[in-house]
């Protein structure tokens, strides 16, 4: 929109004059304006100038655009893009950076008006504060606060005539200070101390504190540098202890509104890497995070950790994870948080709540590794939870627990994308330094600064390396589809296709050794790793993992329903070397004793065909707490429940198995526990994503329809003034509108008893219902005839 031809008097008029695609661009840039869809353009303008919405929009502006906005606020009206370019010490043309910034501000309704008379909404001026760009008030405004005698003294010291009119004197003195020639000549007459005092206030803020600022001084009797500045109006007292530097003086000393103008973000220093090595390194990290999520959730399915009363994961449970996942506590917290964000982990619905995998975890496990990684990476990129906060202290000096409620930060997704976007703008294989990325982010979001922003960027780069989005500090090529996408399934599918060739191929074999260990020289297939973990204990993880076979681990497999033949067959299938004889003997020995000693319910009983085994149990001192008594040479009875008795006997050193009522062995096939899937609550004040194009189109149509409704409203159909008619008259008016095909106003009473006026085109009247096109909603709706209070025609 050029705005050159049609003068406008308000932001609402400016918006009405815009094309549909320009209104859509405004709603796309500021999606909060769509919640809910405004009824017309007037309401859109009112909502766009609320403090909350304007602050949100300003917080998303980069440093240069904010500097352009400062210039628009500081410069006297009318102001144009050329005026802004002059006020900022930079080179460019009307189509250059200043023109782009003006277009961006206009698109977001932070600027309106003709190109030669650009206007900033009043709310923007309020938010920027009394000292935009660190500049003081205009000289006239500051000087008007002085007494007439004080103003006369200043003008006499400068050799300016005064006729006693206070307003005219302030105007004349302000014009004197605004003239570069006269102001430059005045500054040349100052002492070095006076120039130093002005230089201290020039960058901003423009106020300073001095003693007795309101004291009477003149140029002839001034003894100090401050006295001289007060005497010539270069410093103006605000109260008894504060002085301010007038805006015109600071602009002259600066040489413009801002002196540190950067039209683009600073480029970070980089270390060059080989792109192929970056992708392979990142691919290894991507495969590793998939394995760790799977390992964590399978472990918690068998032994779920409890949920803290305040929510989250306990410290003791967190400290068990580094050994399990071969990482530190921060990395373990990240794995748990990513699983939670991806919907694979949730709180159970038991009375004693625990953390359990969800049914979505089973579906996720059936996917190929590339798709599984893409889903995890997308969940991390879009979640508002910040795993890096885990282990820190909150405002009450309490530790912040992983998976707890205190990890929500609405700005997290935006900063993750911004940080990784800096990497995406660099050539492939370029690894930037942290300081450079922080400087670039400071330029992109100067209003959202502070320690948390820097911490979030640092955590983002660290976590991206752990999750496989970066390798050796550089962005992986297969991570770019996630950054370019809108966070939907298409982006996940594109990332999965891109990462597939970079993932290491899982192994289908191990090396069995005579010391009862198995060495996996690389990552195993998921099904093989689950089975191997069942029959062995993991001793170490990493690039290669070591598994040890023990009596306990093999008994665990037999309890889960595996037979000795199953174990032998599995070991022979996955081993690249012959199965060592000691391992074969161990499997057979454990299987031979497995089921020999059985426990049933009588309260419970123990039976065994070997009398010596039962005699050994009775002779064991630790069995005195089991409440055993001999019923027969092969049967013992106990007062303990069967499951407890089995566990106690195993602790003593025996190997019993449960027995069913028919005498068969009870196989401990426990169904994996799963948490009921719950909708993750949206955090308060969450950042809104850009709406879909279909929604934007519908919203623009609704705005236009609302404007037409207001423009076509007859005088007697103003809100609350549409005449009421009886049922017979209402039906007659509606039938007449149907026959003539005219547009009419109807008064409609909603369920709350409130009457609203609708501009409609009747289409059908049947069964007590009117079907009509509603101009406000832009769609065909049904209206109950008994709720229509009146009908009025629209004048052509």
Secondary structure, 3 states (H helix, E strand, C coil): CCCCCCCCCCHHHHHHCCCHHHHHHHHHHCHHHHCCCCCCHHHHHHHHCCHHHHHHHHHCCCHHHHHHHHHHHHCCCCCCHHHHHHHECCCCCCCCHHHHHHHHHHHCCCCEEECCEEECCHHHHHHHCCCHHHCCCCHHHHHHCCCHHHHHHHHHHHCCCCCCCHHHHHHHHHHHHHCHHHHHHHHHCCCHHHHHHHHHHHCCCCEEECCCCCCCCCCCCCCCHHHHHHHCCCCEEEECCEEECCHHHHHHHHCCCECCCCCCCCCCCEEECCHHHHHHHHHHHHHHHHHHHHHHHHHHHHCCCEECCCCCECHHHHHHHHHHHCCCHHHHHHHHHHHHHCCCEEECCCCCCEEEEEHHHHHHHCCCHHHHHHHHHHHHHHCCECHHHCCCECCCCCECCCCCHHHECCCHHHHHHHHHHHHHCCCCCEEECHHHHHHHHHHHCCCCCCHHHHHHHHHHHHHHHHHCCEECCEECHHHHHHHHCCCCHHHHHHHHHHHHHHCCCCECCEEEECCCEEEECCCECHHHHHHHHHHCEEEECCCCEEEECCHHHHHHHHHCCCCHHHHHHHHHHHECCCCCHHHHHHHHHHHHHCCCEEEECCCEEEECCCHHHHHHHHHCHHHHHHCCEEEECCEEEECCCHHHHHHHHHHHCCCEEEECCCCCECCCCCCCCCECCCCCCCCCCCCCCCCCHHHHHHHHHHHHHHHHHHHHCCHHHCCCCCCCCCHHHHHHHHHHHHHHCCEEEEEEECCCCCEEEEEEEEEEEECCEEEEEECCCCEEEEEEHHHEEEEEECCC
